[in-house]
Amino acid sequence: MSDEQVIMQLISQGGSARSNSIEAIRKARERDLKASELLMQKAHDDLVKAHNLQTKLLQKEVNGQGKAPTLLMVHAQDHLMNAMTVNDLAKEIIAILSSKEIKDDL
């Protein structure tokens, strides 16, 4: 797989993880915690795939085979970092929404 293909996969996996995390929050708001949990698992799986792709690029760079950063690579990194942040926040929001004390007040 070329570097450009890896970069496009990073964008795709990051976007999917972010979307699943946001949808998981929505499902938690609807009190569908099973669906929320499944979406968070999908988001986690996407983030793991993206991390593995990122690691391959980093290993190439460490081994002297890296290329100069491109705008596309910066864009991919931005997508991935955004997805990771949204996922972290989704975990916290879902925990709040699913807590007994908060649930009764909604």
C-alpha angles and dihedrals in degrees: 000000000000122000089251091054090049090050092051089050089052089054092047096046092045092050092048093049092050093048093048091049092052092046089050089057090050091051090049089052087054087050092243093135095165091058090043091053092049091051091049089052090052089049090050091050091051091050092050090051091048092048090052091051091048090050091055090055091047092050090052090052093048089051091053095255097105125121129222111277114265131202087252091056091049089050091051092050090049091053092049096048091047090051091050092050093048090048092052091049091046090057091054095044092048090050090054093045093049097047115111095232095051096040093062092054097050 
